[in-house]
Every structure is written in C-alpha cells, then in structure tokens.
C-alpha cells in the first residue's frame, strides 16, 4: 500500500483487525508523499495478527501507532514524527535511515521496550564502514565530564577507538555531570546540541561545554544518552574541523520514558 506521489491532503489509515488476513498487505509506504503540511496518520494497533508490518512515513509529519504483538519495522522519514510502539514483547525495529537529513527531522518514540525493541542506524550517517545489517560499532562511556565551563568535552580522551570508526557513542547518565542545569527536552533547542553541551561540563549553573572534540575533521557518528527519564539519539558531524559545536549536533529521536543508554549492543544494527 503506497502513496502515488505528493498528496493534496493528509493521509489517514486505520487498519481493522483482519486487514492483513484479508488483503495480505504487509507494507505501508508513504515515502512518495512529499507534501510536508498536515499530519498523516497510520494506525495498525487494531490488528489481530502477529504478521510483521513494514511502515515508512512521508516527507512531512506522521503519527504512527503499531500493534503490540507484531515485530514491525518503522521508518518515520522526515518531519517531526510521533511513533507509538504500544508496548508488548514483539521486537519492533525503528529504522532511522534519512532522519539526519535536516534540522527538524526527529522522531518522538513512545513505549520503546528495552530488551526487545531494536534500533537501526543509517550507514550514510557515520564515517565508520560498517556493513548493512551488521552490528553497529559502539563505545560506551561512563566517566563524568570534568571539563570547565567554556572548554571542550574531549571525547578522544575517553574513547579507545578513533571517532571515525564508531557508529555510536553511548554516554551513560553519569557522563552528564551538569544535567541538573540542562534540559535535553527544552522547547526551541531540542533540535540542536545546546542543552547537551550544557550537560557535558562540570556541574554549575550557567556552565556549558563549548564543543565536543573528535579525532578528525569530518567525523560523523551517533550519540545516545539519557537524562534519567528520556533517552536521546543525536547525529553529530564535526564538519571542517575536529570540534563539534551545538549547530553540528542534530536530534534524531527522543525516546519518551525510556533510559536506553544501557541497551544491549546487539539491539543496535546498521540499516
């Protein structure tokens, strides 16, 4: 079931319990809909089957709700999308391919179940050469930031690998030494790294790191961290130098009420 191009109005699809059984349709793809106005709705929560559905959103805002018993694959695409996995034990996978393509393209994810649900990262968003479908190359860091305000958070000093060879850096909650004076969910700056840099510094009101230091100009990778309540997936690109500034940090996903900085590395692959 696919969109046949740009639509003049928003699309709304609510599937009944026997939809898959009656039609054998297991793919819903709105990627051809380039209309960025309005909110498309895809709701498969009524399905009475465990057959997996693959759902791809449009260029605009999509609200995607899936059933609890199917191992679905969801790709929100561009826009500020809302994805609700509705719980359950099925291993839903969120594919973030293309979600780093511009400021404002992030997903808000509800009911992500640690221990069952999966994350798929975009191979084109990292300088690592990890093959598609392979496990992502991940480094986990747990040492509290100790840099003074105005100084850079030196990621190269705490990682064992070069930043051009990792797909994802996981910063445990403890790393965010100044999280009490930062708001990763702040309206207006959630899209960039302003609040993340405030957290990556020695504790103090008004304190902030100036940047994140990486090994090479042009290094690109993801950062996953949490504030003790929600988790945040960022895409970072150092650009022409080895310093990642706030505008070179882009939110990809906000996982509501899920602290997944300790998610099993086996649950994160390259799409």
C-alpha positions, 0 to 999 in steps of 0.5 A: 500500500503506497502513496502515488506521489505528493498528496493534496491532503493528509493521509489517514489509515486505520487498519481493522483487525483482519486487514492483513488476513484479508488483503495480505498487505504487509507494507505501508509506504508513504515515502512518495508523499512529499507534501510536508503540511498536515499530519498523516496518520497510520494506525495498525494497533487494531490488528489481530495478527502477529504478521510483521508490518513494514511502515515508512512515513512521508516527507512531512509529519506522521503519527504512527501507532503499531500493534503490540504483538507484531515485530514491525519495522518503522521508518518515520522519514522526515518531519517531526514524527510521533511513533507509538510502539504500544508496548508488548514483547514483539521486537519492533525495529525503528529504522532511522535511515534519512532522519539526519537529513535536516534540522527538524527531522526527529522522531518522538518514540513512545513505549520503546521496550528495552530488551526487545525493541531494536534500533537501526542506524543509517550507514550514510550517517557515520564515517565508520564502514560498517556493513548493512545489517551488521552490528553497529560499532559502539563505545560506551562511556561512563566517566563524568565530564570534568571539563570547565565551563567554556572548554571542550568535552574531549571525547578522544580522551575517553574513547579507545577507538578513533571517532571515525570508526564508531557508529555510536557513542553511548554516554551513560547518565553519569557522563552528564555531570551538569544535567541538573542545569540542562534540559535535553527536552527544552522547547526551541533547542531540542533540535540542536546540541545546546542543552547537551553541551550544557550537560557535558561540563562540570556541574554549575549553573550557567556552565556549558561545554563549548564543543565536543572534540573528535579525532578528525575533521569530518567525523560523523557518528551517533550519540545516545544518552539519557537524562534519567527519564528520556533517552536521546539519539543525536547525529553529530558531524564535526564538519571542517574541523575536529570540534563539534559545536551545538549547530553540528549536533542534530536530534534524531529521536527522543525516546519518551520514558525510556533510559536506553543508554544501557541497551544491549549492543546487539539491539543496535544494527546498521540499516 
